Amino acid sequence: MTPQAVAENQVNPAFVRTMAAYNAEMNRRIYAAARRLSEEARRLPRGAFSLAQKDSATLIGNFAELEQMRTDADDKILRWAERVNQGWLAQEQVWFSFSANKELRQPRSLLVMHFFNHQTHHRGQAHAMITACGEKTGDTDLFLIV
């Protein structure tokens, strides 16, 4: 079964809402743990991220501002998830990817799956760095969160 077929069969509005809730809660936990670290510990390069956008690490200098922007983004994602319906998920999305330097076309259901999966990937990187500093985020398993 192709990834597109899997997404079309598994991604539905309930999945989107569940993942949006999980995403918001895990981001809250990651930021709470990071807040307990010193500013110096938060800024120490740890080699987990390769920066495709050379200035991305310095776009927001204040941790409180970054945390608020994450909370605001998660609130927007939660509101968006409430509006998602099966008809919207069944459509294709067309966009120009600056990373791939070409126009792309994919089923929205697959892109939504990627949207949440990729955030989980980066949260995993952040989680590893935070726990290496001795901080804890609490449970991370989806079935224990939502």
BALUM-333312 format. One record per atom (N, C-alpha, C): residue in three letters; x, y, z. Coordinates in steps of 0.1 Angstrom, whole numbers, plus 5000, padded with zeros to 4 digits. Each point is the difference from the previous one (the first is absolute). Last residue first. Example, Ala and Ser with C-alpha at 12.3 -4.5 7.8 and 13.67 -1.06 7.14 Angstrom:
<sites>
SER512849785071SER500950115000SER499250115008ALA500349434999ALA499150125000ALA500950125000
</sites>
This chain:
<sites>
VAL496451195256VAL498650054996VAL499049905003ILE504549935015ILE499950144999ILE498650054997LEU501849545002LEU500050055013LEU499750155001PHE500449764958PHE498849945008PHE500050055014LEU503750134972LEU498750064996LEU498849955008ASP505150035019ASP499149914992ASP498750064997THR503650185029THR499950054986THR499149914991ASP501050155057ASP499649904989ASP500050074987GLY502950285031GLY498849925003GLY499849904989THR503750315003THR498750064994THR498849925004LYS505350125022LYS499049904996LYS498850074994GLU505750105008GLU498650045002GLU499149894995GLY504950014997GLY499549965013GLY498650045002CYS502950044960CYS500350115010CYS499549965014ALA499049734963ALA501549995002ALA500550105010THR495550014985THR500249895010THR501549985003ILE498850314967ILE499550055013ILE500349895010MET501049904955MET500950105005MET499650055014ALA497249694978ALA501349945003ALA500950105006HIS495950164985HIS499849925012HIS501349945004ALA499850234959ALA500050095011ALA499949935013GLN499649754961GLN501450055001GLN500150105012GLY495849834991GLY500949895004GLY501450055002ARG496850284980ARG499850005014ARG500949895007HIS499950024953HIS500850115006HIS499850015015HIS497549674977HIS501549984998HIS500850115006THR495350055000THR500449905009THR501549974999GLN498150284968GLN500150075013GLN500549905011HIS499149824958HIS501250085000HIS500250085013ASN496049754993ASN501149915002ASN501350085001PHE496050234990PHE500149965014PHE501249915003PHE499350154955PHE500050115009PHE500249965015HIS499249674966HIS501450055001HIS500150125010MET495749834991MET500849905007MET501450055002VAL497450274974VAL499650015014VAL500749905008LEU500649974954LEU500650125005LEU499750025015LEU497849664977LEU501449965001LEU500850125006SER495550074989SER500049915011SER501549965003ARG499050284963ARG500050075013ARG500149905012PRO502049884951PRO498750005007PRO500150075014GLN503350164961GLN499849895008GLN498650005006ARG503950274966ARG498549975000ARG499949875009LEU503950434985LEU499649875005LEU498549985001GLU504250334976GLU498749985004GLU499749865003LYS505050205007LYS499049964989LYS498650005006ASN504450035024ASN500150104989ASN499149954988ALA500749835047ALA500249914988ALA500150084988SER499550245040SER501049905003SER500349914988PHE496550334998PHE501350064999PHE501149905003SER495049914981SER500949975011SER501350074997PHE494750074985PHE501350014996PHE500949985012TRP494949794992TRP500850115005TRP501450004994VAL494749745004VAL501050034991VAL500850125006GLN496549585016GLN500550135003GLN501250024990GLU495249675001GLU501550024998GLU500450145004GLN495649725022GLN500550094988GLN501549995000ALA497349795034ALA500049934988ALA500650074988LEU499250205044LEU501149915001LEU500249924987TRP496250285005TRP501250084999TRP501349914999GLY495849805008GLY500150054987GLY501250084997GLN499049845044GLN500549904991GLN500150054986ASN500550365038ASN499049904997ASN500649904990VAL501550435038VAL500449904989VAL498949904999ARG500250365034ARG499350034987ARG500349894989GLU502049995044GLU498549995002GLU499350034987ALA504750055001ALA499649855001ALA498549995002TRP501950445001TRP500049944987TRP499549865000ARG500750205041ARG498950064994ARG499849954985LEU503949865024LEU498849945006LEU498750064994ILE504150194986ILE499949864995ILE498749935006LYS501150435016LYS499550014986LYS499849864994ASP502050035043ASP498550045001ASP499450014986ASP504749925003ASP499249885004ASP498550035001ALA502950364991ALA500049914989ALA499249875003ASP500850305035ASP499150064990ASP499849914988THR503249875032THR498749995006THR498950054990ARG504550074989ARG499749864999ARG498649975005MET501750435005MET499749984986MET499749854998GLN501350135043GLN498750054997GLN499649984985GLU504449875014GLU499049915006GLU498550054997LEU503650274986LEU500049884992LEU498949915005GLU500950385025GLU499350044987GLU499949874991ALA502449965040ALA498650025003ALA499250034988PHE504849964996PHE499349885002PHE498550015003ASN503250334969ASN499449995014ASN499249875002GLY502150144958GLY501050005010GLY499549975014ILE498749894946ILE499450045013ILE500949995011LEU501749914957LEU498850084996LEU499350055013THR504149714994THR500150135006THR498750084997ALA500949564983ALA500349985014ALA500050145007SER499449964952SER498849965008SER500249995015ASP502950124959ASP499750105011ASP498949955009LYS501549754961LYS501250035007LYS499750095012GLN497249614977GLN499850155000GLN501050065009ALA500149554998ALA499950034986ALA499850154998LEU502249705041LEU499250124997LEU500050034985SER500249565035SER500850064989SER499250124995PHE500049755050PHE499350054989PHE501050054990ALA501449805041ALA498849924996ALA499350054987GLY504150175028GLY500149924988GLY498949914995ARG500950345037ARG500149865004ARG500049914988PRO500850555020PRO499849914988PRO500249865004LEU498250385034LEU501249924996LEU499749914988ARG496850295024ARG500750054988ARG501249924995ARG497349915040ARG499150004989ARG500750044987ALA502450025041ALA499749864996ALA499149994988GLU500850435018GLU501249954995GLU499849854995GLU496650215024GLU500150064986GLU501249944993SER498049695038SER500650144999SER500050044986LEU496249665016LEU501550004997LEU500550155000ARG495449885005ARG500749975012ARG501550004998ARG497050054963ARG499950125009ARG500849985013ALA499349644970ALA501150094995ALA500050125009ALA496549705009ALA501349945004ALA501250094995ALA495750124987ALA500150015014ALA501349955005TYR499049954955TYR500450145003TYR500050025015ILE498749584984ILE501450034996ILE500450145004ARG495549885008ARG500949925009ARG501550034996ARG496650184972ARG499950065013ARG501049945010ASN499549804958ASN500750134999ASN500050075013MET497449624997MET501549965000MET500850134999GLU495350054997GLU500449965014GLU501549965000ALA498150124958ALA500050115009ALA500549965014ASN499649654968ASN501050104996ASN500150125010TYR496449695004TYR501349945005TYR501150104997ALA495950124983ALA499950015015ALA501449945006ALA499349974953ALA500250145004ALA500050025015MET499249574982MET501450044999MET500250155003THR495649835001THR500849935010THR501450054999ARG497150164968ARG499750065013ARG500849945011VAL500349814956VAL500550145000VAL499850065014PHE498149584993PHE501449995000PHE500650145001ALA495549984993ALA500349965013ALA501549995002PRO498350104956PRO499950115010PRO500449965014ASN502349694965ASN498650055000ASN499950125010VAL503749624977VAL499950135004VAL498550054998GLN501449564986GLN500150025015GLN499950145005ASN499749844953ASN499249915008ASN500050035015GLU502650254968GLU498650024996GLU499149915009ALA504749965005ALA499550135005ALA498550014997VAL502149634982VAL500049995014VAL499450135006ALA500950004955ALA498849925003ALA499849985015GLN503850234984GLN498850084997GLN498849925004PRO504249795003PRO499850095011PRO498750094998THR500049524977THR500850124999THR499750095012MET499849454997MET499150125000MET500950125000
</sites>
